[in-house]
Amino acid sequence: MTDEQIVKLWKSDSTRKAWLNAYRCWGVWLRTPELRLTYYKYDLSDGQRIIVCEHEAP
């Protein structure tokens, strides 16, 4: 997905939330098993990055 397509999604609150809630589709960037953390990232073309950290409940 291009940055332009993402910006179009962000114009509507509901589509922005849906895109952000689908962060698992971005792919796993890093796992820290001892802390039960999984990081997902989305790289924008201008070098900025969106990162989501998910903690696995015991």
Biopython code that builds the backbone (N, CA, C, O; Angstrom):
import numpy as np
from Bio.PDB.StructureBuilder import StructureBuilder

atoms = [
    (1, "MET", "N", (0.856, -1.178, 0.000)),
    (1, "MET", "CA", (0.000, 0.000, 0.000)),
    (1, "MET", "C", (0.898, 1.236, 0.000)),
    (1, "MET", "O", (1.867, 1.303, 0.756)),
    (2, "THR", "N", (0.582, 2.199, -0.835)),
    (2, "THR", "CA", (1.391, 3.408, -0.914)),
    (2, "THR", "C", (1.000, 4.381, 0.201)),
    (2, "THR", "O", (-0.078, 4.277, 0.786)),
    (3, "ASP", "N", (1.891, 5.320, 0.478)),
    (3, "ASP", "CA", (1.592, 6.347, 1.485)),
    (3, "ASP", "C", (0.349, 7.133, 1.094)),
    (3, "ASP", "O", (-0.446, 7.510, 1.955)),
    (4, "GLU", "N", (0.179, 7.381, -0.196)),
    (4, "GLU", "CA", (-0.985, 8.136, -0.670)),
    (4, "GLU", "C", (-2.284, 7.380, -0.368)),
    (4, "GLU", "O", (-3.280, 7.985, 0.029)),
    (5, "GLN", "N", (-2.269, 6.080, -0.553)),
    (5, "GLN", "CA", (-3.449, 5.265, -0.238)),
    (5, "GLN", "C", (-3.736, 5.280, 1.263)),
    (5, "GLN", "O", (-4.893, 5.322, 1.680)),
    (6, "ILE", "N", (-2.690, 5.245, 2.057)),
    (6, "ILE", "CA", (-2.863, 5.272, 3.516)),
    (6, "ILE", "C", (-3.445, 6.603, 3.958)),
    (6, "ILE", "O", (-4.346, 6.635, 4.797)),
    (7, "VAL", "N", (-2.947, 7.697, 3.409)),
    (7, "VAL", "CA", (-3.461, 9.022, 3.768)),
    (7, "VAL", "C", (-4.950, 9.114, 3.433)),
    (7, "VAL", "O", (-5.720, 9.700, 4.194)),
    (8, "LYS", "N", (-5.354, 8.548, 2.317)),
    (8, "LYS", "CA", (-6.775, 8.543, 1.962)),
    (8, "LYS", "C", (-7.584, 7.778, 3.003)),
    (8, "LYS", "O", (-8.694, 8.184, 3.347)),
    (9, "LEU", "N", (-7.040, 6.680, 3.504)),
    (9, "LEU", "CA", (-7.722, 5.914, 4.552)),
    (9, "LEU", "C", (-7.872, 6.735, 5.825)),
    (9, "LEU", "O", (-8.882, 6.629, 6.520)),
    (10, "TRP", "N", (-6.875, 7.548, 6.129)),
    (10, "TRP", "CA", (-6.866, 8.309, 7.375)),
    (10, "TRP", "C", (-7.846, 9.469, 7.370)),
    (10, "TRP", "O", (-8.063, 10.084, 8.415)),
    (11, "LYS", "N", (-8.444, 9.789, 6.233)),
    (11, "LYS", "CA", (-9.379, 10.913, 6.162)),
    (11, "LYS", "C", (-10.692, 10.614, 6.858)),
    (11, "LYS", "O", (-11.422, 11.535, 7.226)),
    (12, "SER", "N", (-11.002, 9.346, 7.044)),
    (12, "SER", "CA", (-12.219, 8.936, 7.728)),
    (12, "SER", "C", (-11.830, 8.259, 9.032)),
    (12, "SER", "O", (-10.956, 7.393, 9.047)),
    (13, "ASP", "N", (-12.464, 8.643, 10.111)),
    (13, "ASP", "CA", (-12.138, 8.075, 11.415)),
    (13, "ASP", "C", (-12.332, 6.562, 11.435)),
    (13, "ASP", "O", (-11.515, 5.836, 12.002)),
    (14, "SER", "N", (-13.398, 6.094, 10.828)),
    (14, "SER", "CA", (-13.676, 4.654, 10.862)),
    (14, "SER", "C", (-12.668, 3.858, 10.039)),
    (14, "SER", "O", (-12.249, 2.782, 10.465)),
    (15, "THR", "N", (-12.267, 4.360, 8.866)),
    (15, "THR", "CA", (-11.281, 3.635, 8.065)),
    (15, "THR", "C", (-9.894, 3.717, 8.695)),
    (15, "THR", "O", (-9.112, 2.772, 8.590)),
    (16, "ARG", "N", (-9.585, 4.829, 9.342)),
    (16, "ARG", "CA", (-8.299, 4.967, 10.047)),
    (16, "ARG", "C", (-8.213, 3.937, 11.164)),
    (16, "ARG", "O", (-7.199, 3.254, 11.307)),
    (17, "LYS", "N", (-9.271, 3.826, 11.952)),
    (17, "LYS", "CA", (-9.295, 2.851, 13.052)),
    (17, "LYS", "C", (-9.184, 1.428, 12.529)),
    (17, "LYS", "O", (-8.470, 0.605, 13.102)),
    (18, "ALA", "N", (-9.889, 1.137, 11.441)),
    (18, "ALA", "CA", (-9.848, -0.209, 10.869)),
    (18, "ALA", "C", (-8.433, -0.551, 10.402)),
    (18, "ALA", "O", (-7.953, -1.661, 10.629)),
    (19, "TRP", "N", (-7.764, 0.410, 9.745)),
    (19, "TRP", "CA", (-6.393, 0.162, 9.269)),
    (19, "TRP", "C", (-5.444, -0.055, 10.441)),
    (19, "TRP", "O", (-4.619, -0.968, 10.412)),
    (20, "LEU", "N", (-5.555, 0.768, 11.456)),
    (20, "LEU", "CA", (-4.677, 0.619, 12.615)),
    (20, "LEU", "C", (-4.954, -0.679, 13.379)),
    (20, "LEU", "O", (-4.026, -1.318, 13.873)),
    (21, "ASN", "N", (-6.216, -1.065, 13.475)),
    (21, "ASN", "CA", (-6.561, -2.304, 14.170)),
    (21, "ASN", "C", (-6.111, -3.547, 13.414)),
    (21, "ASN", "O", (-6.079, -4.639, 13.981)),
    (22, "ALA", "N", (-5.768, -3.392, 12.150)),
    (22, "ALA", "CA", (-5.281, -4.512, 11.338)),
    (22, "ALA", "C", (-3.745, -4.549, 11.334)),
    (22, "ALA", "O", (-3.139, -5.039, 10.381)),
    (23, "TYR", "N", (-3.128, -4.038, 12.382)),
    (23, "TYR", "CA", (-1.659, -3.934, 12.435)),
    (23, "TYR", "C", (-0.958, -5.281, 12.295)),
    (23, "TYR", "O", (0.199, -5.318, 11.876)),
    (24, "ARG", "N", (-1.604, -6.366, 12.626)),
    (24, "ARG", "CA", (-0.951, -7.674, 12.498)),
    (24, "ARG", "C", (-0.640, -8.007, 11.037)),
    (24, "ARG", "O", (0.245, -8.815, 10.755)),
    (25, "CYS", "N", (-1.359, -7.392, 10.127)),
    (25, "CYS", "CA", (-1.103, -7.599, 8.692)),
    (25, "CYS", "C", (0.224, -6.964, 8.258)),
    (25, "CYS", "O", (0.756, -7.296, 7.199)),
    (26, "TRP", "N", (0.748, -6.063, 9.068)),
    (26, "TRP", "CA", (2.019, -5.411, 8.729)),
    (26, "TRP", "C", (3.184, -6.379, 8.828)),
    (26, "TRP", "O", (4.227, -6.164, 8.209)),
    (27, "GLY", "N", (3.017, -7.432, 9.593)),
    (27, "GLY", "CA", (4.087, -8.400, 9.810)),
    (27, "GLY", "C", (4.834, -8.106, 11.093)),
    (27, "GLY", "O", (4.933, -6.958, 11.526)),
    (28, "VAL", "N", (5.358, -9.163, 11.693)),
    (28, "VAL", "CA", (6.114, -9.030, 12.945)),
    (28, "VAL", "C", (7.471, -8.428, 12.642)),
    (28, "VAL", "O", (8.170, -8.870, 11.730)),
    (29, "TRP", "N", (7.832, -7.428, 13.404)),
    (29, "TRP", "CA", (9.130, -6.775, 13.261)),
    (29, "TRP", "C", (10.121, -7.372, 14.257)),
    (29, "TRP", "O", (11.269, -7.652, 13.911)),
    (30, "LEU", "N", (9.668, -7.564, 15.492)),
    (30, "LEU", "CA", (10.561, -8.020, 16.562)),
    (30, "LEU", "C", (9.745, -8.735, 17.624)),
    (30, "LEU", "O", (8.623, -8.336, 17.935)),
    (31, "ARG", "N", (10.322, -9.798, 18.178)),
    (31, "ARG", "CA", (9.689, -10.502, 19.298)),
    (31, "ARG", "C", (10.655, -10.532, 20.464)),
    (31, "ARG", "O", (11.858, -10.724, 20.289)),
    (32, "THR", "N", (10.112, -10.338, 21.656)),
    (32, "THR", "CA", (10.884, -10.450, 22.884)),
    (32, "THR", "C", (10.160, -11.474, 23.764)),
    (32, "THR", "O", (9.343, -11.105, 24.608)),
    (33, "PRO", "N", (10.464, -12.768, 23.562)),
    (33, "PRO", "CA", (9.726, -13.824, 24.258)),
    (33, "PRO", "C", (9.792, -13.741, 25.785)),
    (33, "PRO", "O", (8.802, -14.013, 26.465)),
    (34, "GLU", "N", (10.946, -13.370, 26.319)),
    (34, "GLU", "CA", (11.082, -13.321, 27.778)),
    (34, "GLU", "C", (10.181, -12.248, 28.402)),
    (34, "GLU", "O", (9.834, -12.346, 29.579)),
    (35, "LEU", "N", (9.800, -11.230, 27.629)),
    (35, "LEU", "CA", (8.886, -10.190, 28.111)),
    (35, "LEU", "C", (7.478, -10.364, 27.529)),
    (35, "LEU", "O", (6.562, -9.610, 27.857)),
    (36, "ARG", "N", (7.323, -11.370, 26.660)),
    (36, "ARG", "CA", (6.044, -11.643, 25.985)),
    (36, "ARG", "C", (5.564, -10.440, 25.175)),
    (36, "ARG", "O", (4.381, -10.098, 25.190)),
    (37, "LEU", "N", (6.513, -9.796, 24.459)),
    (37, "LEU", "CA", (6.199, -8.638, 23.633)),
    (37, "LEU", "C", (6.407, -8.972, 22.160)),
    (37, "LEU", "O", (7.355, -9.666, 21.792)),
    (38, "THR", "N", (5.506, -8.468, 21.330)),
    (38, "THR", "CA", (5.636, -8.576, 19.884)),
    (38, "THR", "C", (5.464, -7.179, 19.301)),
    (38, "THR", "O", (4.517, -6.466, 19.635)),
    (39, "TYR", "N", (6.385, -6.800, 18.433)),
    (39, "TYR", "CA", (6.353, -5.483, 17.805)),
    (39, "TYR", "C", (6.012, -5.634, 16.327)),
    (39, "TYR", "O", (6.518, -6.525, 15.645)),
    (40, "TYR", "N", (5.151, -4.753, 15.849)),
    (40, "TYR", "CA", (4.782, -4.673, 14.443)),
    (40, "TYR", "C", (5.144, -3.273, 13.967)),
    (40, "TYR", "O", (5.024, -2.306, 14.719)),
    (41, "LYS", "N", (5.588, -3.165, 12.714)),
    (41, "LYS", "CA", (5.929, -1.830, 12.212)),
    (41, "LYS", "C", (5.443, -1.654, 10.791)),
    (41, "LYS", "O", (5.307, -2.607, 10.024)),
    (42, "TYR", "N", (5.188, -0.397, 10.471)),
    (42, "TYR", "CA", (4.843, -0.012, 9.107)),
    (42, "TYR", "C", (5.747, 1.152, 8.737)),
    (42, "TYR", "O", (5.701, 2.204, 9.375)),
    (43, "ASP", "N", (6.570, 0.967, 7.708)),
    (43, "ASP", "CA", (7.493, 2.008, 7.254)),
    (43, "ASP", "C", (6.838, 2.865, 6.187)),
    (43, "ASP", "O", (6.337, 2.354, 5.186)),
    (44, "LEU", "N", (6.846, 4.166, 6.408)),
    (44, "LEU", "CA", (6.363, 5.109, 5.414)),
    (44, "LEU", "C", (7.506, 5.481, 4.480)),
    (44, "LEU", "O", (8.673, 5.359, 4.851)),
    (45, "SER", "N", (7.188, 5.928, 3.289)),
    (45, "SER", "CA", (8.227, 6.198, 2.283)),
    (45, "SER", "C", (9.151, 7.348, 2.666)),
    (45, "SER", "O", (10.265, 7.436, 2.150)),
    (46, "ASP", "N", (8.709, 8.233, 3.564)),
    (46, "ASP", "CA", (9.562, 9.355, 3.959)),
    (46, "ASP", "C", (10.485, 9.010, 5.125)),
    (46, "ASP", "O", (11.145, 9.887, 5.682)),
    (47, "GLY", "N", (10.527, 7.721, 5.493)),
    (47, "GLY", "CA", (11.425, 7.285, 6.559)),
    (47, "GLY", "C", (10.779, 7.202, 7.933)),
    (47, "GLY", "O", (11.380, 6.668, 8.865)),
    (48, "GLN", "N", (9.580, 7.717, 8.070)),
    (48, "GLN", "CA", (8.893, 7.612, 9.350)),
    (48, "GLN", "C", (8.351, 6.197, 9.511)),
    (48, "GLN", "O", (8.195, 5.466, 8.532)),
    (49, "ARG", "N", (8.067, 5.821, 10.749)),
    (49, "ARG", "CA", (7.667, 4.461, 11.046)),
    (49, "ARG", "C", (6.559, 4.480, 12.085)),
    (49, "ARG", "O", (6.595, 5.262, 13.035)),
    (50, "ILE", "N", (5.573, 3.611, 11.895)),
    (50, "ILE", "CA", (4.515, 3.419, 12.877)),
    (50, "ILE", "C", (4.804, 2.081, 13.550)),
    (50, "ILE", "O", (4.978, 1.067, 12.874)),
    (51, "ILE", "N", (4.854, 2.078, 14.885)),
    (51, "ILE", "CA", (5.175, 0.857, 15.621)),
    (51, "ILE", "C", (4.046, 0.561, 16.610)),
    (51, "ILE", "O", (3.549, 1.450, 17.302)),
    (52, "VAL", "N", (3.662, -0.705, 16.653)),
    (52, "VAL", "CA", (2.676, -1.176, 17.621)),
    (52, "VAL", "C", (3.356, -2.257, 18.450)),
    (52, "VAL", "O", (4.000, -3.153, 17.905)),
    (53, "CYS", "N", (3.210, -2.170, 19.764)),
    (53, "CYS", "CA", (3.751, -3.170, 20.671)),
    (53, "CYS", "C", (2.571, -3.903, 21.307)),
    (53, "CYS", "O", (1.648, -3.284, 21.836)),
    (54, "GLU", "N", (2.620, -5.224, 21.244)),
    (54, "GLU", "CA", (1.538, -6.049, 21.788)),
    (54, "GLU", "C", (2.117, -6.930, 22.892)),
    (54, "GLU", "O", (3.143, -7.584, 22.710)),
    (55, "HIS", "N", (1.439, -6.934, 24.038)),
    (55, "HIS", "CA", (1.871, -7.752, 25.169)),
    (55, "HIS", "C", (0.939, -8.945, 25.302)),
    (55, "HIS", "O", (-0.282, -8.800, 25.355)),
    (56, "GLU", "N", (1.540, -10.123, 25.354)),
    (56, "GLU", "CA", (0.760, -11.349, 25.489)),
    (56, "GLU", "C", (0.382, -11.555, 26.946)),
    (56, "GLU", "O", (1.240, -11.568, 27.829)),
    (57, "ALA", "N", (-0.895, -11.713, 27.183)),
    (57, "ALA", "CA", (-1.375, -11.931, 28.551)),
    (57, "ALA", "C", (-0.959, -13.317, 29.038)),
    (57, "ALA", "O", (-0.887, -14.253, 28.242)),
    (58, "PRO", "N", (-0.684, -13.458, 30.336)),
    (58, "PRO", "CA", (-0.275, -14.766, 30.869)),
    (58, "PRO", "C", (-1.380, -15.802, 30.814)),
    (58, "PRO", "O", (-1.177, -16.944, 31.228)),
]
sb = StructureBuilder()
sb.init_structure("model")
sb.init_model(0)
sb.init_chain("A")
sb.init_seg("    ")
for serial, (resi, resn, name, xyz) in enumerate(atoms, 1):
    if name == "N":
        sb.init_residue(resn, " ", resi, " ")
    sb.init_atom(name, np.array(xyz, "f"), 0.0, 1.0, " ", f" {name:<3s}", serial, name[0])
structure = sb.get_structure()
